[in-house]
Amino acid sequence: MEKLISYPISIIYYLSFGLFLVIFHPIQWFCLHVFGYQAHKKSVDYLNFFLVRCTNLLGTTYSFKNRNLIPDNVPIIFVSNHQSLYDIVGMIWYLRKFHTKFVSKKELGNGIPSVSYNLRHGGSILIDRKDPKQAIPLIKGLAEYIEKHNRAAVIFPEGTRSKTGKPKEFAQSGLKILCKYAPSAYVVPISINNSWKMVKFGAFPMGLGNKLEFIIHEPIAVGQFSFEEIIQQTETAVVKDIKL
């Protein structure tokens, strides 16, 4: 029944979602080229505000727990499980004060209005998952960037989205480079729940009435632990609060 009801609602949703992507593409260009980084960042924030509101048409709600745990005015490395693109929409809007930048696959860098432009020009990096060596200097550059500007990197160490919510094993290399070149950073684990249900039927129709939950865990100071301790603590924190 949910799938049947979702067809007309999903059409309205996709029309709204696509419209905002198209509208904000030239707005982003104008803000970046005329006013610079801060204006462009604001345009991306408000794009994602409207994208979140589009998902509200589907009955989607967002809950961010323990945001008060995230330290201010230091580099942040958010480490999370990954279930759908709605993880990213939620993070950009609800964690906007931290200037979140993403480690993304290069395929997203072209062809998607607003999204591709922001990934190419907003401070995120695009890596080729088939060429790990290409990724190393890019991730190093992102780490040095957040270290210098006290901003945040987001990495999904599973490497790909979980279609059922079940977490995959964490890869270590990307996070290790971020920690090495952002030594004053704090790693902040995040557990995401129910995002995969948005696309449980595939791209169309959408899942309805889902409560997306983002649980933020205690920060881990990179300079106070070995990398082996950091990855172990981070993966344990993320996985323990994933609800299947």
Phi, psi and omega in degrees: 000317179302317182295319180296313180296329186289337185303303180294325179293322180294325177298314178298318180300309183295324176297317180293313181301311181295323180298316180293325176298318180291317181297317187278349179298306177293331177297317177299313181302312182298313181299317182292313188279337181261319187245344175097194190303309187299318179293319178299318180299318177298320180296323178291320176304310185285332170303313183287334170302313181290326177294321175299317180296326175299318179292337175298334176299334180271003184082015181281137173235158182236136177229120176249114183260138173070032177300336181293345179285340186285122181289150179264154171059035173220159174294141181236139171242102176279128180238123189218156164289165187225123183240331178193174178294343181287345168301316186287316178303314180296317182295316182300318182282309188282341177248027188298331182295343183263001177057059185293132176238144190246147167268107188239161176281146189296337181298336180279354185280355180218146169094350181247112180307142179069307184297308181297321180297315180296319179296324181281330190239356186260003178108351176283172179234152181242119184244153176266110184293345178272353183228080184303328181295326179295330185285333188302306181294331179292315179292322176301315179297321177296318179298315179295326179295311181291329177296318182287320190253002183055051178245188189237138170254144176243128178228138177252094189288353173293336177089336179205166184283144173272123183278352181236359184089343180291124183292146175263166179296140180283132168276149189256337194297313182298313179295324180297319179294318178300316181293322183295319187258003170231067190293341178265008182284163169245129173277126180241105178288143176226131174259128180249133179235142170077358178297324181297335181291342176298328184239031182293338176264005188099198182291336181206134356281175181273155172288148184248149170066035183268141180255099181282128185238128178242112182254116182267133184254172182304131178296151179240117181288118184303320184287353185255357184222156171288160180296324179300321177291321181297311183294323180293313180295320183293310182296320178299316181296315182296311188291325187295336181252015173276125184258120182259000000 
